[in-house]
Amino acid sequence: MDEHTFQCPYCWETVSMLLDSSISEQQYIEDCEVCCNPIEITVHFDDQVLVGFQAESIEQ
């Protein structure tokens, strides 16, 4: 597991989460730990090295 920090697309606070580098491509929704809004997370690993990360707001 790798810790990754990013800025919430809603409240702009710094958020930290653990990413599982054993799965090369992941896409899921996780709530911001600060403002509780849903964030769409997209992660790409290459040989367990993080090569892509996106955290986007969900259109409502």
PDB file of N, CA, C and O in Angstrom:
ATOM      1  N   MET A   1       0.849  -1.178   0.000  1.00  0.00           N
ATOM      2  CA  MET A   1       0.000   0.000   0.000  1.00  0.00           C
ATOM      3  C   MET A   1       0.894   1.241   0.000  1.00  0.00           C
ATOM      4  O   MET A   1       1.905   1.312   0.698  1.00  0.00           O
ATOM      5  N   ASP A   2       0.480   2.209  -0.808  1.00  0.00           N
ATOM      6  CA  ASP A   2       1.211   3.468  -0.911  1.00  0.00           C
ATOM      7  C   ASP A   2       0.308   4.608  -0.465  1.00  0.00           C
ATOM      8  O   ASP A   2      -0.860   4.657  -0.852  1.00  0.00           O
ATOM      9  N   GLU A   3       0.829   5.526   0.343  1.00  0.00           N
ATOM     10  CA  GLU A   3       0.065   6.696   0.739  1.00  0.00           C
ATOM     11  C   GLU A   3       0.215   7.767  -0.331  1.00  0.00           C
ATOM     12  O   GLU A   3       1.317   8.023  -0.816  1.00  0.00           O
ATOM     13  N   HIS A   4      -0.905   8.392  -0.695  1.00  0.00           N
ATOM     14  CA  HIS A   4      -0.900   9.440  -1.714  1.00  0.00           C
ATOM     15  C   HIS A   4      -1.740  10.607  -1.206  1.00  0.00           C
ATOM     16  O   HIS A   4      -2.831  10.399  -0.675  1.00  0.00           O
ATOM     17  N   THR A   5      -1.246  11.823  -1.363  1.00  0.00           N
ATOM     18  CA  THR A   5      -2.006  13.006  -0.977  1.00  0.00           C
ATOM     19  C   THR A   5      -2.409  13.775  -2.231  1.00  0.00           C
ATOM     20  O   THR A   5      -1.684  13.800  -3.226  1.00  0.00           O
ATOM     21  N   PHE A   6      -3.574  14.397  -2.160  1.00  0.00           N
ATOM     22  CA  PHE A   6      -4.096  15.184  -3.275  1.00  0.00           C
ATOM     23  C   PHE A   6      -5.057  16.230  -2.725  1.00  0.00           C
ATOM     24  O   PHE A   6      -5.391  16.213  -1.540  1.00  0.00           O
ATOM     25  N   GLN A   7      -5.497  17.133  -3.582  1.00  0.00           N
ATOM     26  CA  GLN A   7      -6.407  18.194  -3.190  1.00  0.00           C
ATOM     27  C   GLN A   7      -7.832  17.809  -3.578  1.00  0.00           C
ATOM     28  O   GLN A   7      -8.079  17.414  -4.718  1.00  0.00           O
ATOM     29  N   CYS A   8      -8.763  17.920  -2.643  1.00  0.00           N
ATOM     30  CA  CYS A   8     -10.161  17.610  -2.897  1.00  0.00           C
ATOM     31  C   CYS A   8     -10.698  18.589  -3.953  1.00  0.00           C
ATOM     32  O   CYS A   8     -10.465  19.793  -3.844  1.00  0.00           O
ATOM     33  N   PRO A   9     -11.415  18.088  -4.977  1.00  0.00           N
ATOM     34  CA  PRO A   9     -11.946  18.980  -6.007  1.00  0.00           C
ATOM     35  C   PRO A   9     -13.143  19.819  -5.550  1.00  0.00           C
ATOM     36  O   PRO A   9     -13.623  20.667  -6.302  1.00  0.00           O
ATOM     37  N   TYR A  10     -13.626  19.590  -4.331  1.00  0.00           N
ATOM     38  CA  TYR A  10     -14.748  20.361  -3.791  1.00  0.00           C
ATOM     39  C   TYR A  10     -14.284  21.415  -2.785  1.00  0.00           C
ATOM     40  O   TYR A  10     -14.557  22.604  -2.955  1.00  0.00           O
ATOM     41  N   CYS A  11     -13.588  20.977  -1.744  1.00  0.00           N
ATOM     42  CA  CYS A  11     -13.229  21.888  -0.643  1.00  0.00           C
ATOM     43  C   CYS A  11     -11.773  22.342  -0.692  1.00  0.00           C
ATOM     44  O   CYS A  11     -11.375  23.207   0.088  1.00  0.00           O
ATOM     45  N   TRP A  12     -10.975  21.778  -1.590  1.00  0.00           N
ATOM     46  CA  TRP A  12      -9.564  22.118  -1.829  1.00  0.00           C
ATOM     47  C   TRP A  12      -8.645  21.775  -0.661  1.00  0.00           C
ATOM     48  O   TRP A  12      -7.491  22.201  -0.633  1.00  0.00           O
ATOM     49  N   GLU A  13      -9.152  21.008   0.301  1.00  0.00           N
ATOM     50  CA  GLU A  13      -8.303  20.554   1.407  1.00  0.00           C
ATOM     51  C   GLU A  13      -7.404  19.417   0.923  1.00  0.00           C
ATOM     52  O   GLU A  13      -7.749  18.703  -0.018  1.00  0.00           O
ATOM     53  N   THR A  14      -6.261  19.257   1.564  1.00  0.00           N
ATOM     54  CA  THR A  14      -5.365  18.157   1.254  1.00  0.00           C
ATOM     55  C   THR A  14      -5.911  16.880   1.893  1.00  0.00           C
ATOM     56  O   THR A  14      -6.201  16.843   3.089  1.00  0.00           O
ATOM     57  N   VAL A  15      -6.044  15.850   1.083  1.00  0.00           N
ATOM     58  CA  VAL A  15      -6.596  14.568   1.515  1.00  0.00           C
ATOM     59  C   VAL A  15      -5.526  13.501   1.301  1.00  0.00           C
ATOM     60  O   VAL A  15      -4.789  13.546   0.316  1.00  0.00           O
ATOM     61  N   SER A  16      -5.441  12.553   2.214  1.00  0.00           N
ATOM     62  CA  SER A  16      -4.488  11.460   2.114  1.00  0.00           C
ATOM     63  C   SER A  16      -5.261  10.152   2.011  1.00  0.00           C
ATOM     64  O   SER A  16      -6.252   9.949   2.713  1.00  0.00           O
ATOM     65  N   MET A  17      -4.796   9.258   1.123  1.00  0.00           N
ATOM     66  CA  MET A  17      -5.418   7.937   1.046  1.00  0.00           C
ATOM     67  C   MET A  17      -4.373   6.890   0.720  1.00  0.00           C
ATOM     68  O   MET A  17      -3.315   7.193   0.168  1.00  0.00           O
ATOM     69  N   LEU A  18      -4.688   5.652   1.072  1.00  0.00           N
ATOM     70  CA  LEU A  18      -3.811   4.533   0.762  1.00  0.00           C
ATOM     71  C   LEU A  18      -4.230   3.926  -0.565  1.00  0.00           C
ATOM     72  O   LEU A  18      -5.413   3.672  -0.788  1.00  0.00           O
ATOM     73  N   LEU A  19      -3.263   3.692  -1.450  1.00  0.00           N
ATOM     74  CA  LEU A  19      -3.511   3.098  -2.755  1.00  0.00           C
ATOM     75  C   LEU A  19      -2.875   1.722  -2.809  1.00  0.00           C
ATOM     76  O   LEU A  19      -1.755   1.530  -2.336  1.00  0.00           O
ATOM     77  N   ASP A  20      -3.591   0.763  -3.389  1.00  0.00           N
ATOM     78  CA  ASP A  20      -3.108  -0.608  -3.514  1.00  0.00           C
ATOM     79  C   ASP A  20      -2.348  -0.752  -4.827  1.00  0.00           C
ATOM     80  O   ASP A  20      -2.961  -0.831  -5.892  1.00  0.00           O
ATOM     81  N   SER A  21      -1.030  -0.785  -4.761  1.00  0.00           N
ATOM     82  CA  SER A  21      -0.193  -0.843  -5.961  1.00  0.00           C
ATOM     83  C   SER A  21      -0.167  -2.224  -6.619  1.00  0.00           C
ATOM     84  O   SER A  21       0.436  -2.384  -7.680  1.00  0.00           O
ATOM     85  N   SER A  22      -0.808  -3.221  -6.010  1.00  0.00           N
ATOM     86  CA  SER A  22      -0.831  -4.555  -6.613  1.00  0.00           C
ATOM     87  C   SER A  22      -1.876  -4.665  -7.731  1.00  0.00           C
ATOM     88  O   SER A  22      -1.883  -5.646  -8.475  1.00  0.00           O
ATOM     89  N   ILE A  23      -2.759  -3.664  -7.852  1.00  0.00           N
ATOM     90  CA  ILE A  23      -3.771  -3.624  -8.907  1.00  0.00           C
ATOM     91  C   ILE A  23      -3.392  -2.497  -9.857  1.00  0.00           C
ATOM     92  O   ILE A  23      -3.375  -1.333  -9.458  1.00  0.00           O
ATOM     93  N   SER A  24      -3.085  -2.830 -11.120  1.00  0.00           N
ATOM     94  CA  SER A  24      -2.502  -1.843 -12.030  1.00  0.00           C
ATOM     95  C   SER A  24      -3.459  -0.724 -12.437  1.00  0.00           C
ATOM     96  O   SER A  24      -3.022   0.418 -12.584  1.00  0.00           O
ATOM     97  N   GLU A  25      -4.751  -1.011 -12.623  1.00  0.00           N
ATOM     98  CA  GLU A  25      -5.714   0.025 -12.994  1.00  0.00           C
ATOM     99  C   GLU A  25      -6.917  -0.052 -12.071  1.00  0.00           C
ATOM    100  O   GLU A  25      -7.501  -1.117 -11.871  1.00  0.00           O
ATOM    101  N   GLN A  26      -7.280   1.106 -11.509  1.00  0.00           N
ATOM    102  CA  GLN A  26      -8.389   1.156 -10.572  1.00  0.00           C
ATOM    103  C   GLN A  26      -9.234   2.392 -10.842  1.00  0.00           C
ATOM    104  O   GLN A  26      -8.714   3.443 -11.218  1.00  0.00           O
ATOM    105  N   GLN A  27     -10.542   2.255 -10.646  1.00  0.00           N
ATOM    106  CA  GLN A  27     -11.442   3.401 -10.711  1.00  0.00           C
ATOM    107  C   GLN A  27     -12.552   3.150  -9.705  1.00  0.00           C
ATOM    108  O   GLN A  27     -13.218   2.116  -9.745  1.00  0.00           O
ATOM    109  N   TYR A  28     -12.746   4.106  -8.801  1.00  0.00           N
ATOM    110  CA  TYR A  28     -13.755   3.933  -7.765  1.00  0.00           C
ATOM    111  C   TYR A  28     -14.158   5.293  -7.221  1.00  0.00           C
ATOM    112  O   TYR A  28     -13.549   6.310  -7.553  1.00  0.00           O
ATOM    113  N   ILE A  29     -15.183   5.306  -6.388  1.00  0.00           N
ATOM    114  CA  ILE A  29     -15.665   6.538  -5.768  1.00  0.00           C
ATOM    115  C   ILE A  29     -15.413   6.444  -4.274  1.00  0.00           C
ATOM    116  O   ILE A  29     -15.722   5.442  -3.630  1.00  0.00           O
ATOM    117  N   GLU A  30     -14.843   7.521  -3.741  1.00  0.00           N
ATOM    118  CA  GLU A  30     -14.579   7.595  -2.307  1.00  0.00           C
ATOM    119  C   GLU A  30     -14.956   8.986  -1.821  1.00  0.00           C
ATOM    120  O   GLU A  30     -14.697   9.979  -2.500  1.00  0.00           O
ATOM    121  N   ASP A  31     -15.569   9.055  -0.642  1.00  0.00           N
ATOM    122  CA  ASP A  31     -15.961  10.352  -0.092  1.00  0.00           C
ATOM    123  C   ASP A  31     -14.751  11.075   0.493  1.00  0.00           C
ATOM    124  O   ASP A  31     -13.866  10.458   1.085  1.00  0.00           O
ATOM    125  N   CYS A  32     -14.733  12.408   0.313  1.00  0.00           N
ATOM    126  CA  CYS A  32     -13.688  13.232   0.920  1.00  0.00           C
ATOM    127  C   CYS A  32     -13.786  13.107   2.436  1.00  0.00           C
ATOM    128  O   CYS A  32     -14.880  13.175   2.997  1.00  0.00           O
ATOM    129  N   GLU A  33     -12.655  12.925   3.095  1.00  0.00           N
ATOM    130  CA  GLU A  33     -12.660  12.790   4.556  1.00  0.00           C
ATOM    131  C   GLU A  33     -12.927  14.116   5.257  1.00  0.00           C
ATOM    132  O   GLU A  33     -13.185  14.132   6.460  1.00  0.00           O
ATOM    133  N   VAL A  34     -12.870  15.231   4.525  1.00  0.00           N
ATOM    134  CA  VAL A  34     -13.103  16.549   5.123  1.00  0.00           C
ATOM    135  C   VAL A  34     -14.540  17.015   4.881  1.00  0.00           C
ATOM    136  O   VAL A  34     -15.258  17.324   5.832  1.00  0.00           O
ATOM    137  N   CYS A  35     -14.971  17.067   3.596  1.00  0.00           N
ATOM    138  CA  CYS A  35     -16.290  17.618   3.272  1.00  0.00           C
ATOM    139  C   CYS A  35     -17.344  16.559   2.933  1.00  0.00           C
ATOM    140  O   CYS A  35     -18.517  16.891   2.761  1.00  0.00           O
ATOM    141  N   CYS A  36     -16.941  15.300   2.836  1.00  0.00           N
ATOM    142  CA  CYS A  36     -17.831  14.151   2.596  1.00  0.00           C
ATOM    143  C   CYS A  36     -18.451  14.100   1.202  1.00  0.00           C
ATOM    144  O   CYS A  36     -19.363  13.305   0.977  1.00  0.00           O
ATOM    145  N   ASN A  37     -17.994  14.910   0.271  1.00  0.00           N
ATOM    146  CA  ASN A  37     -18.490  14.839  -1.100  1.00  0.00           C
ATOM    147  C   ASN A  37     -17.833  13.662  -1.830  1.00  0.00           C
ATOM    148  O   ASN A  37     -16.695  13.305  -1.527  1.00  0.00           O
ATOM    149  N   PRO A  38     -18.549  13.055  -2.796  1.00  0.00           N
ATOM    150  CA  PRO A  38     -17.996  11.902  -3.522  1.00  0.00           C
ATOM    151  C   PRO A  38     -16.959  12.328  -4.565  1.00  0.00           C
ATOM    152  O   PRO A  38     -17.186  13.259  -5.338  1.00  0.00           O
ATOM    153  N   ILE A  39     -15.826  11.636  -4.573  1.00  0.00           N
ATOM    154  CA  ILE A  39     -14.730  11.914  -5.501  1.00  0.00           C
ATOM    155  C   ILE A  39     -14.496  10.665  -6.337  1.00  0.00           C
ATOM    156  O   ILE A  39     -14.381   9.563  -5.800  1.00  0.00           O
ATOM    157  N   GLU A  40     -14.426  10.841  -7.667  1.00  0.00           N
ATOM    158  CA  GLU A  40     -14.103   9.725  -8.547  1.00  0.00           C
ATOM    159  C   GLU A  40     -12.581   9.628  -8.641  1.00  0.00           C
ATOM    160  O   GLU A  40     -11.917  10.553  -9.109  1.00  0.00           O
ATOM    161  N   ILE A  41     -12.046   8.507  -8.196  1.00  0.00           N
ATOM    162  CA  ILE A  41     -10.606   8.270  -8.163  1.00  0.00           C
ATOM    163  C   ILE A  41     -10.239   7.328  -9.301  1.00  0.00           C
ATOM    164  O   ILE A  41     -10.848   6.270  -9.457  1.00  0.00           O
ATOM    165  N   THR A  42      -9.239   7.714 -10.097  1.00  0.00           N
ATOM    166  CA  THR A  42      -8.703   6.860 -11.153  1.00  0.00           C
ATOM    167  C   THR A  42      -7.205   6.744 -10.934  1.00  0.00           C
ATOM    168  O   THR A  42      -6.507   7.753 -10.840  1.00  0.00           O
ATOM    169  N   VAL A  43      -6.707   5.506 -10.853  1.00  0.00           N
ATOM    170  CA  VAL A  43      -5.310   5.253 -10.513  1.00  0.00           C
ATOM    171  C   VAL A  43      -4.709   4.283 -11.528  1.00  0.00           C
ATOM    172  O   VAL A  43      -5.354   3.316 -11.935  1.00  0.00           O
ATOM    173  N   HIS A  44      -3.464   4.554 -11.933  1.00  0.00           N
ATOM    174  CA  HIS A  44      -2.723   3.653 -12.826  1.00  0.00           C
ATOM    175  C   HIS A  44      -1.334   3.403 -12.248  1.00  0.00           C
ATOM    176  O   HIS A  44      -0.605   4.340 -11.921  1.00  0.00           O
ATOM    177  N   PHE A  45      -0.984   2.131 -12.129  1.00  0.00           N
ATOM    178  CA  PHE A  45       0.346   1.728 -11.685  1.00  0.00           C
ATOM    179  C   PHE A  45       1.037   0.971 -12.814  1.00  0.00           C
ATOM    180  O   PHE A  45       0.382   0.257 -13.573  1.00  0.00           O
ATOM    181  N   ASP A  46       2.344   1.121 -12.930  1.00  0.00           N
ATOM    182  CA  ASP A  46       3.156   0.345 -13.863  1.00  0.00           C
ATOM    183  C   ASP A  46       4.273  -0.282 -13.042  1.00  0.00           C
ATOM    184  O   ASP A  46       5.120   0.429 -12.501  1.00  0.00           O
ATOM    185  N   ASP A  47       4.281  -1.606 -12.946  1.00  0.00           N
ATOM    186  CA  ASP A  47       5.244  -2.323 -12.090  1.00  0.00           C
ATOM    187  C   ASP A  47       5.225  -1.780 -10.665  1.00  0.00           C
ATOM    188  O   ASP A  47       6.271  -1.563 -10.053  1.00  0.00           O
ATOM    189  N   GLN A  48       4.027  -1.567 -10.154  1.00  0.00           N
ATOM    190  CA  GLN A  48       3.769  -1.084  -8.797  1.00  0.00           C
ATOM    191  C   GLN A  48       4.303   0.321  -8.534  1.00  0.00           C
ATOM    192  O   GLN A  48       4.493   0.706  -7.380  1.00  0.00           O
ATOM    193  N   VAL A  49       4.546   1.090  -9.598  1.00  0.00           N
ATOM    194  CA  VAL A  49       4.939   2.497  -9.481  1.00  0.00           C
ATOM    195  C   VAL A  49       3.771   3.344  -9.979  1.00  0.00           C
ATOM    196  O   VAL A  49       3.268   3.120 -11.080  1.00  0.00           O
ATOM    197  N   LEU A  50       3.343   4.306  -9.181  1.00  0.00           N
ATOM    198  CA  LEU A  50       2.224   5.166  -9.550  1.00  0.00           C
ATOM    199  C   LEU A  50       2.603   6.016 -10.760  1.00  0.00           C
ATOM    200  O   LEU A  50       3.552   6.797 -10.701  1.00  0.00           O
ATOM    201  N   VAL A  51       1.858   5.863 -11.860  1.00  0.00           N
ATOM    202  CA  VAL A  51       2.138   6.637 -13.078  1.00  0.00           C
ATOM    203  C   VAL A  51       0.969   7.545 -13.452  1.00  0.00           C
ATOM    204  O   VAL A  51       1.119   8.407 -14.317  1.00  0.00           O
ATOM    205  N   GLY A  52      -0.197   7.369 -12.818  1.00  0.00           N
ATOM    206  CA  GLY A  52      -1.335   8.221 -13.103  1.00  0.00           C
ATOM    207  C   GLY A  52      -2.311   8.263 -11.946  1.00  0.00           C
ATOM    208  O   GLY A  52      -2.640   7.233 -11.359  1.00  0.00           O
ATOM    209  N   PHE A  53      -2.775   9.469 -11.619  1.00  0.00           N
ATOM    210  CA  PHE A  53      -3.744   9.624 -10.539  1.00  0.00           C
ATOM    211  C   PHE A  53      -4.657  10.802 -10.877  1.00  0.00           C
ATOM    212  O   PHE A  53      -4.178  11.887 -11.209  1.00  0.00           O
ATOM    213  N   GLN A  54      -5.974  10.588 -10.793  1.00  0.00           N
ATOM    214  CA  GLN A  54      -6.936  11.658 -10.985  1.00  0.00           C
ATOM    215  C   GLN A  54      -7.958  11.589  -9.876  1.00  0.00           C
ATOM    216  O   GLN A  54      -8.400  10.507  -9.488  1.00  0.00           O
ATOM    217  N   ALA A  55      -8.338  12.762  -9.361  1.00  0.00           N
ATOM    218  CA  ALA A  55      -9.398  12.883  -8.381  1.00  0.00           C
ATOM    219  C   ALA A  55     -10.343  13.960  -8.905  1.00  0.00           C
ATOM    220  O   ALA A  55     -10.001  15.142  -8.929  1.00  0.00           O
ATOM    221  N   GLU A  56     -11.545  13.535  -9.327  1.00  0.00           N
ATOM    222  CA  GLU A  56     -12.479  14.461  -9.962  1.00  0.00           C
ATOM    223  C   GLU A  56     -13.806  14.506  -9.234  1.00  0.00           C
ATOM    224  O   GLU A  56     -14.251  13.519  -8.649  1.00  0.00           O
ATOM    225  N   SER A  57     -14.431  15.682  -9.282  1.00  0.00           N
ATOM    226  CA  SER A  57     -15.770  15.813  -8.714  1.00  0.00           C
ATOM    227  C   SER A  57     -16.751  15.039  -9.588  1.00  0.00           C
ATOM    228  O   SER A  57     -16.508  14.811 -10.773  1.00  0.00           O
ATOM    229  N   ILE A  58     -17.842  14.648  -8.988  1.00  0.00           N
ATOM    230  CA  ILE A  58     -18.880  13.904  -9.701  1.00  0.00           C
ATOM    231  C   ILE A  58     -20.010  14.879 -10.020  1.00  0.00           C
ATOM    232  O   ILE A  58     -20.525  15.553  -9.128  1.00  0.00           O
ATOM    233  N   GLU A  59     -20.395  14.951 -11.299  1.00  0.00           N
ATOM    234  CA  GLU A  59     -21.481  15.837 -11.723  1.00  0.00           C
ATOM    235  C   GLU A  59     -22.765  15.415 -11.028  1.00  0.00           C
ATOM    236  O   GLU A  59     -23.116  14.235 -11.017  1.00  0.00           O
ATOM    237  N   GLN A  60     -23.460  16.377 -10.454  1.00  0.00           N
ATOM    238  CA  GLN A  60     -24.714  16.056  -9.763  1.00  0.00           C
ATOM    239  C   GLN A  60     -25.847  16.846 -10.350  1.00  0.00           C
ATOM    240  O   GLN A  60     -26.987  16.716  -9.904  1.00  0.00           O
TER     241      GLN A  60
END
